[in-house]
Amino acid sequence: MTITQSSTRLVAFVGGAVVALGLMFGAIATPAHAASLTASQVSAIVSLLQSFGADAATIANVQASLNGQPTTGGSTGGTTGGSCSTSFTRDLTVGSTGADVMALQKFLNMSAGTMVSSSGAGSPGMETSTFGPATKAAVVKFQAANSISPTSGYVGPLTRAKLNALCGSTPTTPTTPTTPTTPTTGTGTATVSAAAQPANGIAPLNAARIPFTKFTVTATGGNVTLNNVTVQRDGIASDQAFNGVVLLDQNGNQVGITKTLNSNHQAVVGSAVVIPSGTSMTFTVAANRGSATGYAGQIATFSVVAVNTSAAVTNGGLPISGASMTINEAASLIGSVTAARGTNDPGAANTENVGQTNYIFSSIRVTAGSGEDVYLKSIRWHQIGSASQSYLSNVVSVVDGTSYATTVSADNYYTTTFPGQGILVQKGFSKDVAIQGDIVNGSATNAQFDIQKASDINVVGAQYGYGILPAFGNQSAAAGVVSSSDDPYYTGYQVTISGGVVTVSTSNSVTSGNVAINQADQVLGGFSVQVQGETITVGRMVFQITADSTSGSYNDLTNIKLVDQNGVVLAGPVDATSGGSTSDATVTFTDTVTVPVGTTQLMLKGKLGTDFATNDTVQASTSPTTGWTTVTGQTTGRSITIAPAGPLTSASQTVKAASLSVTVASTPIAQTVIAGSNQFTFSNIILDATASGEDLRLTTLPVRYALGTPGTANDLTNCQVYNGSTSISDQHVYNPSSSVTTGAQVSFSLNSGGIVVPKGTTVTLAVKCDIRSGAAGTYSFGLNSSDTVGASGVTSGSTVNGTLTTNAGNTMTASSGGTLSVTLDSSTPSFGVTSAGSTGVDLGHIRFAGTNEDLDLRQVALQLENTGTRTDLVNNQVTLWDATTNTQIGTAVFPSGANATSSQIASGAFRIPANGSRVMIIKGDIAGISVSGPLTASGDIIKVNYDGGNVSGTNGTYAVGVASGQNRQPASADTAVNGVEIYKSFPTFTYSTTGSTAVSGNQTLMSLTVAADAKGDVTLGKLVFSVATSTATLTAPTFSGPNGAVGSSTPILATTGSTITVYFDSVSNTSDAVVAAGTTKTFTLRGTLALTGNSGSSGSVSIALKADTSVATIGTFDSLSASNMIWSPESTSTVKTPKANNDWTNGYGLGGCFATSGLGQDCFSVVTAK
């Protein structure tokens, strides 16, 4: 549907006046280029506007433009500030320097209200990378305009967020191109609306893609196709000022081709673009200025007056008008670009064969003028030759040896969008852009890559940011020439795609194998023919066959055919002739063989006479260049030479008689099978035809059935033979009678037609039966060499007496069901500590093991070692987890005592494999500690174990056998987990100075860091260090925290020199004893080292933070005097815990370095003195 505005009428007294005065006084300036008008001239224009009654916004815009300052956006308005591609990632303030400071100044200069400076450093076009007072003042204005408080001029997180929100996004790197599919018409609704418009500015000479108007199309209820857009040039300007109008997508890529304005000042631009349902796309109407002069001072706008889509259009709001651009004709306002034939252009029309790779179709050199560096953003090539897109592949644009992908449109435009800002071309320098690809088809067609319009070379100035239209040449259109006008701007040289290319190779589909004697259609060899470009015919094909045989010769090779991969006979049959001195036999086909484009597999098939014997070999070869003659392309009619010269030798074939070997496989191994199981595999029988010369058909399979007491033969029923998952004897099911004796032969009759075992392969058949419930015997199926298998050759029909290898098969023992056992898993955690309020605490790992069949655990019984600790668990509950999948499978609640039975575990949620095991993790959420509970003190130890005494029926622990369907209870004792002790908070110790080197004197012996858990503060009371020296002595130890010594006296060094004891009892430094929640403190143990050995010797001292080796009952400080470490979790105190409080404990179970060294093991530090 198309929506239009039937007429557009503009009242332009103000615009006309401004244009008139602009023509009088010179070109109207823009923010990027300072005005040349005097103050009195500007004042006169403003007075004239006021006399016309122009509104304040219009007057402000015009005055800003005349003064060379930025103006606000077009008719749709905009947000304070402009757009940019910079992301502001750091705070900026006075004194900051860098590219982001310059980007900030450029952004602020986009609005007159936030301009850094109107002239000099920091003004538009003269931005700097230094954040000074003027930048700060501009930031203050920006913050005030955008309600950012405080308005300090400091670019912090709030200001950066606003800047980044107002900045436009950077272009994305194009993805690997594909040929677009034909757009779907769509059934949705299209909503057309105005987008944020470009800022008003100027339209300089030779500027390209000047953005005028933006609009957004939103698709709802289905995909929408935007077919084209009608745009109209408005304002007091001439159509001739512009040499083309284009439509750009939201990534800046051109949609469709450049169009010129018609007599109604309109142009229809764009091509089909699909907008997916639920999304929006924003498009830009842009114009190319060209080099036409005589229009300076005119002000032009472009409006969207009609939108043609595949769907109904709502809220069109047409016309949509955007920015006003003043035509400027200053000669050097923007940079310039020229183009010429590239240095690697073919330079002449060529003829190339199909199969040519990396062919350069065309090349153009882009040169930047002296005005500014430029960026080559994209380039569009137009393939105007008769070759279809499918005839060319891997088409890329190449710059400086780097390939850039192309996207191709339905009308054969190949577009490359260069990543990032584009390809930089420095002023005065050039870049060659070539388009190259592979010729994969298309004989008798041609390809030619032109550049249709100058604007198809998308170049943007690096300094001024305008699109630049490459200059036209001074010649008419001709190959290799930049012409004086568009259509085409540059003409490439044509390449004609010549005749087809044919390549022959040995076939991978014909490998070494077996062939039979005196049978037709035996494979003698295979070759692969790849044809490119056009279908070919071959008038004569010659092959050689070499035979390694004492009696077979060319006379024994008859009825030879040439067959393709579909079995179609292409030539023959013929008989071999003498090969002379080059081979034993020659095979010549004189039938005309047609080979289509693509890859064709050719096979030689024939009959070997009875003079050949087992283990003789035959091997086919050919020399395509000389042996395949009269090769003609069916499109071009040209003669084609086949490659390679050869010879090419196919895989050899070995003569074999029909034979079959039958054996019992080693699997399934002997095992226990659950009575009541259906279609259990008792034996696998291997049919081996690897040494056979022909395919074999098997109709019966003789096996031996053995059984042991107390089983009976009819314990097994519904016995069948399977090939994979398919029964091939279900028409002849075997049900053993009770009278069958052990070792009896059972001959399975296979379904009609039996089974074919291809020569050179093996097939494994499975013998499966149902097992009667209650069966308890042993059973096996095997082979006996005295039996005869019913097999015959598929082609010859001759009987084949297979060789059977005697093997009784593996014995299967029937059982009523599986067994279940429970143990503590080795991965269960060691004794440890946790903080109150913690969630998901690991309490123990229980291993469940099963035998004979898979078992589904449905319920588990648990018990607490201490009944009182059930309230330590939130909701008196633990959760059960599968350690393999880390998924929760159930819960268990301790309602009133120490015992709990879990919730029902879903079938299959915790499946214990037969003769394997699975681990369950028990987790709990710990209640909090406070004066009001639920816990009021630290020190409870939670131990949750498997309850081995609760296995009565379905009230306790039980599993269900997957095969038997029977409930199974374990006969296992209680487990004994290590337990977790609960504290309101706890310390973690880490240390450094291990293996450090020092000289004699006062040295750091250990640097100890203590971290308090986030749940609360901890108070340190006592630490003990062990000391061991070698050829050294240690004296005068000191132990200090961040605020000095922690004790009221020096640390106690035992008289034996074996320990150092530290008490945190300083009255002047009380703060270091307390480590606040979630923080750390670092303490230093120092001492004086003295060497006792000879001169030049070295000594060492080993320091260890002593661990406690058993759990201590929480109590007073003095009650723990025998402990190596004393600390308090500050369970209910708000200040340092008094020593008399029952809130002190020892270091058993703490983590950090103790977890590394092992439970109850010391943390060691070694210092070597030299």
N, C-alpha and C positions, 0 to 999 in steps of 0.2 A: 504494500500500500504506500502511496505517496501523499505526504501532506505538504501544502504550499501556502504561501501568502500571495494572494492575487495581485496585490500592488503594494509598493513601498514608497511612501512620500516623505521626503525629508525637508524640513525647514532649515535653511542654512545661511541666514543673514550673518550670524556670528562667524561661522566657518568661512563664508565668502570674504568677510572683512579681514579675517586673519590671513587668508591666502593672499588677498590683494596687498595687504601691508607686507606680508612675507616676500612677495615678488618685488615690492619696492625696496625693501631693506636688505634682501638677501635670504639665503636659506634659513629656515627655522631650525634652531639647534635642538639637541637632545641631551639627556644626561651624560652620555658618553663623550660628547664633544661640546666644548664650551661655546656659547653663543658669541657672535661678532656684533650684535646690536648694542648700541649705546643705551645708557640709562634713560635718556630722553625719548629714544625710539620706543623702548619698552613701555614707558609711561604713557606715550601717545596711544599705543595699541590698547592698553588697559582702560584708558579713558573712553575709547571708542566702544569697547565691550560694555562698559558700565552704562553708556548712553543708550545701548540697545536693550538694556535690562537683563543682561546675562546674570545667571545665578553665581553665587560666591564660589561654588566648587569649580565651575567652568573657568571663571576668572583666575582662580588659584592654579589650575592646571596649565592654562595658557601662559601665565606669568612664569611658572616654573620652567616650562619648556623654553620660553624665550630667554631665560636666564641660564639655560644649559643644565637645569636640574631635572631629576626624575619626576615623572607624573604618575598619577594613580592609574589603575587598570581601566579596561573598557567598560562597556555599558552594564555589565553584570556585576560590577563591583569587585571587591577582593578583600583579603585579610591584611591587616597591618604588616608591613614588611614585604619582601619579595620571595623569590624562589632561588634555590641554590642546590648544588650537588654535594656540599660538604656536610659531614656529620661531626658535630661538636662533641668531643669526648673528654675534654678536660676543662677545669675551671680556669678562667682568664681574669686578669686584673692588671692594674697599672704596672708596667715593667715586663709583662709577658711578651714574648716574641715568637714568631713562627708563621707558617702558612695559614694556620687556622685564624690568626689575628687578621691577616689580610682578607681572608674569606669573610670574617665578621664585618670588617669595614665595608667590603663590597656589598654585603647584605644590607647593612644599615643605610648605605648610600642609595638603595633602591627606593627609598621613601624620603620625600622632602622633609617630613617631620622628624626623621632620625638621622639626617645627613651628618657625617663626621665633620666635614668642612666644605665650604662652597668654593674654595680655591686653595691651591698649594697642596702640601702634603696631606694625605687623607681624603682629598676631594675625589669626586668620581673620575676614574681613570688614573688617579695618582695615589691609590691606596698603598699603605706600607705594611710591613710585618711587625710593627712595634705598637703596643698598647700604651697610649699616652693619655694626657688629660682630655684631649678632644674626643678620643674614643670613649672614655669613661662618661663624658657628658652625653654623648649620643646613646650609650647604653641606658643611662638614666631615663632619657626620653622614651626609649623602646620599652623599658620596664613599666613606665607610667601608662603608656598607651595600651599595654597588654595586661594591666592590673596585677603586676608582679610586685610583691612587697617583701622586703623594703626596696625602695628605688635607690640602691646604693652605688650603682655603676659597676658592681662586681658580677661577673658572669659565673654564677654557681649552678647547682643542679636544676632549680626551677627555671632559670633563664635559658640554660642549655636545652631543657626539654621543650620550651616554647620555640626556640630557634630551630631545633630539629623537626618539630611538627610543621613549621612553616616552610622548611626547605623541601624541595622536590627530591624524589628518589633518583639514585644514579641508574644509568641504563644497565640492563642485565646482559651478560654474555650470551650470544645466540646459541641455541642448542644445535645439535647435528641436524641438518636440514633433511626434509623428506619432500617428495612431490605431494603437494596438497591434493586432497580429494575434492571432488565437486561439492561445493557447499550445499547442505541440506536447506530446503526452503523454510522449514520450521513452522510451527503452529502457534507460537506464543504471541505475546503482546509486547510492542516496542514503546518505550517511553523516552522521548527526546527532551533534553533539558540543557540549559546553558551551563557551561563549566566555568571555573575561575579563568578569567581572560588574561591574555598577555598585556604587558604594560604598553602604553602609548609610546611611540618612538619615531624613528626615521626609516625611510626606505632608500638606502644609498644605491648608487650606480653599481650594477653587476652583483647585487646581493641576491642570494637564492634562499628559498624556503622561509621568507619573512613571515613569522606567525601573526595572523590577524584574528582569527576567531576559533574558539574551542567549544565543542558541544559533546554531550555524553548520551549514549544510547544504552538503555537498560532493558534486558530481556527477562520477561516473567512468563511462567506457564508453558515454556518450551523454548527451543532455540529460535533465534531471529537472525536472518541474513540481511545485512546492510548492503544493498546493491550499488547505490550511488547517491550523490548529494548534489543538489543544484545550489550554486553560490552566485551571488550578485555583487558586482562592484558598486559601492555607494560613495557618497562624499563628493566634494568638489575636486574631481581628478579626471584624468583621461585614461581610457582603456589602454591606449598605446604606451602608457608608462610601464606596463607590465607585459612581459612576453610569455607568461604562463601562470597557471594556477594548479596547485597540487593538493591532495589530501594526504595527511600523515596520520599514522596510528599512534597509540599511546607510547610506543617505544621510539618514535621519531622516524619510522620506516615509511617510505612512500607507498601508498595504496593506489594501484592503477597507474595511469600515465599522466603526463602533464597536458593540460588543456588550455586553449586560448579562449578569450572572451568573445561572445557573439555580439550581434548588433543590439541585443537587449541587455548588454553588459553582464551576461550570465555565462556560466560554464557548468557542465555536468562532470563531476570528478569522482574518482574512486572506482573500485571494483568489489566484487562480492567478498564480504567478510562475515564469518559466522560468529555470533555472540551467544555463548552458551547460556542456557536458562539459569536465571538467578545471578547473573553477573552483569557488569557494566564495562563499557569501553569508552574511552575519551579520544576524540579525534580533533585534529587541528587543520583548519583551512589556511594554507600558506600560499604566497605568491613569489614569483621570480621577477626581479626588477629589470634585468637586462641592461643594455648599454644605451638605450634611447634617451636623448636629452631634450630639453625644452619644456620640462614639466616641473621644474624646481618650485617648491613652496606649496604645491597642491597637496591636499590632505585626502587620503583615501581610506575607506573601510570596506570590508567584505562581510556580507551577511549570508547566513544559511537560510534559504527561502523554501527549500523543498528537500525532504528526506524520503528516499525510495527504499522500502524494506519489504521483506517477505510476509509481514504480519501487520495486524491492525496497529495503528499508532495512537497513543493517548498523550495528552498534555504536551502537545508539540511546542507551544510557546513560540512559534515562528513569527517573524524572523528573529534569528539570534544574531546579534551584532557584537563585535569584539573591539579590538584596539583600533585607534586611529594612527595612521602612519603618515608622516610628512615626507614628501619626496625631496631628496637631497641629491644634488649633482656635483658635490665637491669631488674633484678628480681622485684625490688620494685618501678619501675618508676610510676605506677599508682596504685590505690586502687584495692581491690579484693572483689568479691561477691561469696557467696556460697548459695546453695538452698537445701531445704529438705522438706519433707512432713509437711504441716501445722498442727497446733494443733487442728484445728476444721475440718480437713479432715474426711470424713466418716470412713476411716480406714478399710473398708471392702465393698464387693459388697452387695447391698441392693435391696429390692423389695419395691416399693412404689405405692400406689394407685393414680389414676388420682384424681386431686383436692388437692394434697399435695402442700402447699405453702412454700416459703422461704427454699426450700431444698438446702443444700450445696452439690454440685456435686463434687467439688474438692477444695483443698487448698494447697498452697505452701508457705513455709517460706523463706524469702529473708534476708540474714544476710550480713552486711557490715563488711569487714575485718578491720584491725587496721590501714591501710594506709591512709584512708580519708573517710569522710562522702560521702554518695551517694544519688542521687535522682532516685527514681523509676518513670520513665517517662510514661511508658505504658506497657501493658501485653497483649499477644494474647493467647487465649485458642482455642483448636481445638476439636470440638465435632465430635467424630468418630462413635458414635452409630447409630442405625437404626432409631431413633426418628427424625421426620422431624422438621424443625424450628417452624412450627405452633403448635407443641405439647408442646412447652416450651414458657413461657411468663415471662415478668419482669426479664429477665436475667441480672444480674448486678455483678460487682466485688465489694467486700466489704473489706475495710481496716479500722481497729479500729472502727468498727460499722457504718462507713459511706459508703453508697452505691454510686457507680460510674457507669454511664451508659455504655453500650456496643453497638458497631455497629457490625452487622453480615454480612458476605460476602456470596456469593452464594455457596462457598465451605465450609461453616460451621466454619469459623474462627470468634470467638467473641473477639473483640478488645476493650480494655478500655484505653483511653488516659487520664491521670490524669491532673487536671487543674494546671495552673501556672507552676512553675519549676518542679512539680511532688511531690511525697511523699518522705519526707526526712527520710533517714535511717542513724542514726548516727553510726559512726564506733564502731564496737563491739556490736551493737544492731541489732534487727531483726524486721521485719514486716511480719505478716501473710496476704496473699492475697487469698481470697476465691471467688469462683464463685457460685452464688446461683440463684434460679429462681423458678417459679411455674410450676408444671406439670399439664397441662390442657387437655391433650388428649394422644392418642397413646398406648392404651392397647396392650400388647404383643410385644412392641418394647423396646429399651433400649437406654440409653444415657451415654456417657463417655467423660469427658473433660480432654484432655491431653494438655501438652505444647510440641509442636512439636520440636522446636529447642531452644537451649540456648539463641539465640539472640532474641527470642520472648519475653524474659524478658528484656525490654529496660531500662538499668541502666546507669546513667552518674555520673562520679565523681564530687563532689562538689568543690574540690580544683583544680584539673588539667583539668577538663572539657572534659575528654575522655569518650566515651562509654566503658563500662566494660562488658566483656562476663562472665556470671556466670560459675563457675567451674563445670566440669563434675564429676559424681560420679565414683564409682569403681565397679558397678554391671551392669549386663545385664538388659534390660528393663523388668520391672515388676510393678504391681500395687503398688502405693505408694512409688516408688523408683525413685531417680534421677539417670539416667543411665550414662554409660560411653561414650555415643555418642548421636548424635541427632537422630531424627525420631523413637521414640519420646525421647525428653529430660527428660520429667517427665510423668509418666503414672498414670492417675486417676483411681478410682474405678468405675466400671459399676453399674448403677442403672437400674433395670428392672421395667418397668411400668406395673403394675398389671391390674386386671380386672376393669371394669367400676364402677363408683360410681353413685348411684341414690339417689336423695333427693326430697321428696315430700313436698309441702306446699299448703296452701289454695290459690286459684287463685284471683288475684286482678282484673281480667277481669270479674268476676262474683260477682256483688254486690247485696245487698238487693233490691228486686224488687217485681213486681206483677206477679201472675200466674193465669190463667183462669181455670174454671171448665169444665171437659169433653172435653178437647181439647188436641190433641197430641203435643209432643215435647215441653212441658213446662219445663223451666230450673229449676232443683231441687237443683243443687249445682255445684261447680267447684273446680278443684285442678290443681296445676302446678307441672309438673314433669321435673326435670333437670337431664339429663343423661350426664356423662362425660366418655370419654375413648372409649366406644364401644356401639353399638346398643344392646338393651336388649329385651328379651321377658318375659312376665308375664303370667303364666298359669292360675292363679285364682286371682280374685280381689273381695273383699267384702266391701260393704258400708252399713252404717246404716242411717235410716231416722227417725227423731223424728217429730211427728205431734202434734200441739196444736189445737185439734179439739174435739168437743163434740160427733161427729158422724162419722167422717172419720177415717179409719183404714188402715192396710196394704192391705186389700182386695181392697181398692180403689186406690192403686198405681200400675198401669199396664203399659205395653209397654215401659219399661225403657231401654234406650240405653246409651252407653258410646260413646261420640262424641268428635273429636279433634277440634282445632281452625279453621280448614278448612271445618268443617261440615261433615267430613268422619266418618261413623259409625265404631267404632273399636270393639265393642262387643254388644250383645243383639240383639233384645229386649227380656227382661225377665220381669216377674211379681215379685213384692215384696212378701216376706214371713214374717211370724211372727218374730219380733225381740226379743221375749222372754223378759227377765228382763232388757236388756241393752237399748232397743229402741223400738219404735212402729213397725218398719219394717226393714227387712234385704234384701239387694239386692246383689245377688251373680252372677258374670260373670265367666263362665268357658271357654270362648273362649280365645285362646292364643292371647295376645295383644303385638304387636311389637312397641317399642318406640325408635326412633332414637336418636343419639347424639344431644344434644342441649336442648332446653326447649319446652315442649309440653303442651298445655293447654287442660285438659280433662273436659268435662261437662257431668253431668247426666241430661238426658231429659226424661220425661215421661208424663203420663196422670193421672189427678186427677179425681176420680169418683164424682158422683153427691151427695154423702153423705157429701162431704166437703161444707162448707158454707163461705160466704164473711167474711173476716178478720181472718179466720183460717190461721195458719202458718205451714210451713214444713221446716226442716233443715237437710242437709246431712252431714255425717262425715265418717271418715275412720281411721284405725290404720294400716299404711303401713307395719310396721315390721312383724305383725302377720296376717294381712288381705290380703296382697299381697304375694302369694307364687309361688314356682317354677319359680324364677327369674334367668335367665341365660344370661351371656354375649355371644354375637354371634361371637366374635372374639376369645376369650380365651376358650369358652365353660364352664367357671367356674360359680359356683353358687354365686349370689350376694345378699347381705343383703341390704334391702332398709331402709333408715332413713327418718324421725324419727319414734319412736315407736308409737307416737300419743297419744290420738286421735287428728285428725285435723278436725275442724268444719268449714264448709262453711257458707257463709252469708245466713240468713233466707229469705224465700220467703213468701209473703202474698197472700192469695187467694182473688181475686177481680173479680167482674162481670165487663163486658164491660161498660164503662161510659165516658161521655164527658161533660165538663163545658166550656161554651163560654161566654167571657166578653169583654168589650171595654177597651183598654189600656188607661192610663192617658196621653200618648203622641201620636201624637203631641198635644201641648197645643193650646188653642184658639189663633188665630193670624190673621194678615192681609196677604192675598195672592194676588199676582199681576195678574190682568186680562191678559190673553194671555199666562199664564204659562202652561206647558205641564206636565202631569203625576205628579201632585201635590198630596202628601199624605194627605187625609182628615181624615182617621181613621185607627187605628191598632186594629185588632181583635185577641184575644188570645184564642187558642184552647188548653184546659188543659186536658190531659189524664193521669195525675199523679196517679189518683185513679182507673185506668182501669186495668182489668186483661188481656187484649189482645190489640194488635195494632188495630187502627181504621182507616177506610177509609172514607173520606169526599168527597161527589160529588157535593153538593150544599151548598151555604152560604147565608142565609136570613138576610138582613140588612134593616134598616129603613132610608129613605132619607127625610131630613127636609130642608126647605129653608125659607128665610125671604125676605121681600120687600127691595128694588124694584127688587129683583132677580126673575128669572123665571127658571123652572125646566130644560129647555134645555140650560141654561147657561153652564152646564157641559156636556161634550161629552167624548167618548172613555174611559169609566170607566172600569177598570179591577182590578182583585185581584192578588196580588204579594206574592210570597214566597221568601223573600230576594229580589234579583234583578231580579228574573225570573217571568214573568207573567204566571199564571196557569189558566187564563180564556181568553187568547187572541183569542181562537176559538169561544168565546161567548161574544164579546164586548157588553157592555150595553150603549146605548145612550138614556138618558131620553127624553121623548116627552114633549111638552109644556103643555100637559094636566095632567101631573103627579101632584098630590096634595101633600102638605107637610105631612110628616109622613107616606107616602106610603111605602109598603114593596117592596123591590127590591131583587129578588132571583138570585144570581150570579151562573150560571152553570159553573163548573170547567171543565177543559180539560179532555179528555178521560182518565179514570183511577183515576181521582180525586187526592187527596193528602192523604198520609198515615201519621198518627200521632202515633209514637211508644208509646207503653204503658210506663207509668212512666215519660213521658216528656211533654213539652208544645211546641207549634208551633205558631208563630205570623204571621198573614197575614195582608197585607196592602191594603186598598182600595184607588186607585189612579184614578184621572180623569184629562182631559184637561179643562181649563177655557177659555171661549169665551172672546175675546178682547172686552172691553167695559162693561163687567159684573160688577155689583155694589151691589149685594145682599149678603145674608149670607147663608151658606150651612153646612150641617153636615150629617154624616152617623153613626147610632147607632144600638142598638139591642132592641127587644121587647120579653119579656118572653113568650108571647103567640105563637110565631113562632116556627117552627120545623126545625131542622137542618137535612140534609140528610146524616146520617152516619151509618156505619155497622162494625161489627167485621171482621178483615181481615181473621182470621182463621175460625171462626164459621159462618160467613156470616149473623149473626143475626142482626136485626135492632136495632140501638141505638138511642133513643130519647134524644139528648143532652139537658142539662139545660142551658137556656139562661138567662142572667141577664139584666133586662131592664136598658138601659143607652142611652140617646139621642146622645151621642158623643159630642166632642168639636166643637164649632162653628167657621167656617172660614169666614172671611169677605173679599170680593173682592175689590180691589182698582186698580186705573189706573196706579199707580207707587209709588215709594218711595219718600222720602223727604230728603233734604240736609240742614244742618246748620253748621255754622262756628263760633268758639269762640277762644279766647286766652287760651292756655292750662296752667294749674297750674305749669307745669314744666319749663315754659319759664324763662330764667335767670333774676335775679335782675339787676338793673343798675350796670354797671361795666366799667372797663377801658381795653384798649388793646393797643398794641404798633403798630405803623405804620410799614407796611411791613409784618404783620402777615397774615397767610393763614388759611382758614377754620374756621373763627371766628363765633361763635354761636350768631345769631342776634335775634332769637325768635322761639317759638314753637306754631304752629297753629293746633287746633283740628277740625277735620271734622267728623260730626256725621250723620248717616243715619237711616231711618226707612223703614220697610216693605220689602225691598229687598236689596241685595248687590248692591253697587254703585261703579263704576270705575271713579275716579276723572281723568278728561282728561285735565283740564286747570285751572289755578288759576291767579287771578288778584291781584297785589300788588301795594303799594304806599309808597313813601318816605315822612316822615313828613316835611323834609326840602329838597327842590329841589336841592339846591346847594351841598348837600352831595353825589349826585350820582357819582361825580368824585372821591370821597373818595374810591369808589369801583373799583378794577382793572377791566378794560373793561366795567365799568358801570354795572356790572353783579352780581347777586347772584345765588347760587345753591340751589336746593330743594332736601331734603333727607327724606326717610322713616325712622322714628324713630324706628320702630319695627325691620327692617332688616339692618339698617345703610347702605343703598345703595342709591346712587344718582338716582333720578327719573326725573330730569329736570333742566332747567335754566330759569332765567328771566332777561332781559336786559332793563335798563332804557335809552331809546335812546336819549331823549332830555328834558324830564321833570320829574315830580315826579311819573308818572304812568308807570306800566309795565305789560304786559301779558306774562305768562310763555310759554315756548315751549310746544308742545303737549306731554302729559304724556301717555306712552304706555298703552294699555288696559291691565288691570290686574296688572300693576306695583304698583298702589296705590288703593287697593280695600278696601272700607269701608264696614264692615259687616252689614247685616240687623240688625237694632236695636242695633248697636254698634258704635264704633268710631275708628279713626286712627289719629296719630299725625304726622305732617310734620315739619321738622326742616329747617329753613332758615339759610344758611351760606354765608359768603362773604370773599373775599380776600381783605385786606386793602392796599391802595397805600402807597408808601413811602413818607417821609418828607425830603426835602432838599431845599436849596436856589433856585434850578431850578425846583422844583415841582416833581410830580404833586401836592403834598401838601407842603405848605411853612410854615405852623404853626400848632401847636397842638390845641386841644380843640373842634374840630368838633364832634357832637353827631349824630350817625347814628341810625335811627329808621325805620325799614321796617315792614309794617303792611299789613294785608289782606285788600283789597279794597272792602268794602261792596257795593259800588255804581256801580261797573262794573259787572253786571250780565245779560247783554243783549245778549241773544242767545249764539252763540259759540264764541263771541268776548271777553267774560269775563270768570268768574268762572262758570264751569258747570261740571256735572258728568253724566254718562250714566248708567241707570238701567240695571243690568245684566239680570234680568228676563224679564222686560218690553221692554228693548231696547230704552227707551225714555230718552231724555235729561232732566236733573233736575238742576235748578239754586237755590242757597240758597237765603233766605230772611234774611240776617244777617247784623248787623252793622259792621263798621270798628273795627278792633282790636286796642289795644294800648299797644305795647311792651314797655319795660322799657328803652331800648337804650344802646348803647355802646359809650363811649367817647374815642377819638383817641388821643394818645400822642406819641411823638417820642420814649419815654421810660417812665417807671414809677417805683416807689419804692414799695416793699412789706415789711411789718413790722411783725416781730414775737418777742416774749418775753419769759422770764423765770422768776424765783423767785416767782411763784405762790405758796402760802401756806408754804413758808419757815419760819423757826423759828430763832429768834435772841435774843440777850440780849440787854439791854439798851446801847446806844452809837451810834456811826456812823455806819450805816448799808447800804447795797445794797438794794434799794427799787425795782428796776426793771432793768433787763439786756435786752436791746432792740437791735435786729439785723435788719439792713436795707439792703435789696438786691435790686440791680438795674437790670432791665430787660436787656437781652443781646443785645437789639437793640441800647442802648446808655446810656450815663451817666445821672445821676439825681443830682440836687443840693437841699439840705435841707435848709430851711430858718427859720422855726418856728415850735415848738411843744408845746402843752399844756397838762399838766397832772392834773387830779383832785386828791384831797387829802381828805380822810375821816379817822378820828382817833377815837379810843375807849379806854378810860382810858390811853391815851398817848398823847404826843405832838411831833410835828416834827419841827425841826429848821435846819438852815444852809444847805439847799439843794445844791448839786453840780451835774453837768451833763458833762461827759467827753467822748471823743472819743478815738481812738487808740493813738492819738498824744496829748492828754490833753484836757483842757476845750475848748468848742466850742464857748463860748460867750465871749464878751469883759468884761462882769461883771458876778457876780453870778446870777443864775436863779432867776426870780422874784417870790417870795412867797407872794401871796395875803395876805392882812392884816387879812382877815378872816381865813387864813390858808386853804382855800378850793381849790386853784389852784397853780400850778407852771408853769411859762412860760419860755421857753428856746428859745433864739435867736441865730442863727448861724452867729454871726457877729464878731468873734474874728479876730483881725488883725495879730496875731502871729500864729494862727492855722487855716489857711484857707483851708488846704487840707481835713480836716474831714467833711467839709460841702458837698464835692463832693464824690459820690459813683460811681466808674467807672463801665462801662457796664459789666454785667455778674459777678460782684463781690459783696461781702458783707462787711459791717462794723458793729461792735458791740459797742454800747454806754451804759454807766452805769449811772443811776440816784441813787444818794446816799443822805442820810440825817441823822441827829442826832435824835434818839428816846429817849424819857424820859417817864417813867411810872408815872402816877398821882394818882394811886390807893393805897390801903393799901399794907403793906408788904406781899409778897407771891402772890399778884394778878398778872394778866397778862394783857397786852394791845395789840392793833393791829393798823396798819395803812393800809388803802387800797389805792392803787395807780392805776389810769387808764389813759392810753393814750387816749386823747379825740378825738372823731371822729367828722367829719363835717356832718351835717344833710341835706344838700341840694347842688345841683350843683352850682358851681361858674363859671362865665364867666372868661376865661383866661385873665389876665391883668397884671398890675404892682404889685410889692410887696405891696405897700401902699394901693392899692385899695382892698386888701384882708385882711385888718387889723382885721376885725371881725372874721376871720376864726380861728379855733383851730390849723390847720396845714397849712403851706405854703411851697410849693416846686416847683421846675422848672424841666420840662422835657428836658431842653437844646435843644430846637427844632432846632435852627440854630447856636447857639454859639459854639465855640470851647474851651471856658474857662468858668469859673463860671459866670452865667448870672447876669448882673447888675440888681439892684432892679428896675430900671426905665424901663426895657424892658417889653414888653407885653408878657411875657412867664412864668408867675407864676400862680399857681392854688391852690385849696385846696385838702383835703383828701377824699372827698366824692367818694365812689365807689371803693376805693382801696381794694385789697384782703388781704391775710395773716390773721392776727388775726382779722381784721375787717370782713372778710368773715365768720370767725368762730363765732364771736359774733353777727353778723347780720348787714345788711346795716344801717349805721348811728349810730351803737352802739359802745360804748367804749371798749377798751381792758384792762381788769382788772388784777392787781397783788396784792396779800395780804401778808403782813409781820406781824407775831405775835411776840411780844417782851415779854420776861419773866424775 
